[in-house]
Amino acid sequence: MNIKEFWNSYKGAIIGIIISIIILITRLHDLILAIVVIFLGAFIGNYVQQNKEDVKSRLKGFIDKM
């Protein structure tokens, strides 16, 4: 297998490895993790607000099992 075939076969993996190395070197993973946590919190908060009764009944059932 020559270089061109190897590149065409594993292009996505090679680019992913390079991007992840850059993220680790520049410590952008802390920022990315913070952004993910913020969006996760917003999503959970919105879900709880939109489904108050369902969440309340599930939480009550969970607490009663404990």
Sequence and secondary structure as in RCSB ss.txt:
>XXXX:A:sequence
MNIKEFWNSYKGAIIGIIISIIILITRLHDLILAIVVIFLGAFIGNYVQQNKEDVKSRLKGFIDKM
>XXXX:A:secstr
  HHHHHHHHHHHHHHHHHHHHHHHHTHHHHHHHHHHHHHHHHHHHHHHHTHHHHHHHHHHHHHH 
